[in-house]
């Protein structure tokens, strides 16, 4: 069992691959809903699905960008967690 350090919020790693697949899943359902509601003539629901599609596509693009930026945003298992800032850095202007 690993002992908690109390720095977990500042050293947490984002589950980008899970977010990637969830955004793909959301895009598939939003496209399905958009097509279905346009076909049945329900403009309000079609608009809602279109907005949801826009949000999921934007999230997909952000996740892909972060994945391509490398281990700073998505460290692998071989990279240890970042050490928390203990306040030892000098502040600008001092």
matplotlib code that plots the C-alpha trace (Angstrom):
import matplotlib.pyplot as plt

x = [0.0, 1.3, 1.3, -0.5, 1.6, -1.1, 0.1, -2.3, -4.3, -1.2, 0.4, -2.7, -2.5, -5.3, -6.9, -6.6, -7.0, -10.3, -11.4, -10.5, -12.7, -15.5, -15.5, -15.6, -18.5, -20.3, -19.6, -21.2, -24.3, -24.6, -24.4, -27.0, -29.3, -28.7, -29.6, -32.6, -34.1, -33.6, -35.3, -38.3, -38.5, -37.7, -35.6, -35.1, -33.7, -31.6, -30.1, -29.3, -27.6, -25.7, -24.4, -23.4, -21.6, -19.7, -18.7, -17.5, -15.5, -13.8, -13.0, -11.6, -9.4, -8.1, -7.4, -5.5, -3.5, -2.5, -1.6, 0.6, 2.4, 4.0, 4.7, 4.3, 0.6, 0.3, 3.2, 3.7, 4.1, 7.9, 7.7, 7.4, 4.8, 5.9, 7.2, 4.9, 6.2, 7.3, 7.6, 11.4, 11.3, 12.0, 9.1, 9.4, 10.2, 12.2]
y = [0.0, 3.4, 6.1, 9.3, 12.4, 15.1, 16.4, 14.3, 17.2, 18.9, 15.7, 14.0, 12.6, 13.2, 10.1, 11.4, 8.1, 7.5, 11.0, 10.4, 7.3, 8.9, 11.9, 9.4, 7.7, 11.0, 12.1, 8.8, 9.3, 13.0, 12.3, 9.5, 11.8, 14.7, 12.5, 10.9, 14.2, 15.9, 13.0, 13.2, 17.0, 17.9, 21.0, 21.7, 18.3, 18.4, 21.7, 20.2, 17.2, 19.6, 21.6, 18.4, 17.3, 20.6, 20.2, 16.6, 17.5, 20.3, 18.0, 15.4, 18.0, 19.2, 15.7, 14.8, 18.0, 17.1, 13.6, 14.8, 17.2, 14.2, 13.2, 16.6, 16.2, 12.4, 10.9, 7.1, 4.7, 5.0, 8.8, 9.5, 12.0, 15.6, 16.8, 19.5, 23.1, 23.6, 27.4, 27.3, 29.2, 32.8, 35.0, 37.5, 41.0, 39.9]
z = [0.0, -1.0, 1.6, 0.7, 0.6, 0.6, -2.7, -4.8, -6.3, -7.5, -8.8, -10.3, -13.8, -16.2, -17.8, -21.3, -23.1, -21.3, -22.1, -25.8, -26.0, -24.1, -26.5, -29.5, -27.9, -27.3, -30.9, -32.3, -30.2, -30.9, -34.7, -34.3, -32.4, -34.8, -37.8, -36.1, -34.9, -38.2, -39.9, -37.6, -37.9, -34.2, -34.7, -30.9, -30.2, -33.4, -32.2, -28.8, -30.4, -32.7, -29.8, -28.0, -31.1, -31.2, -27.5, -28.0, -31.1, -29.2, -26.3, -28.7, -30.3, -26.9, -25.8, -29.0, -28.7, -25.1, -26.0, -28.8, -26.4, -24.7, -21.1, -19.6, -20.0, -20.0, -18.1, -18.4, -15.6, -15.7, -14.9, -11.1, -9.9, -9.8, -6.5, -4.9, -4.7, -1.2, -1.6, -2.2, -5.5, -5.6, -6.6, -9.5, -8.3, -5.3]

ax = plt.figure().add_subplot(projection="3d")
ax.plot(x, y, z, "-o")
ax.set_aspect("equal")
plt.show()
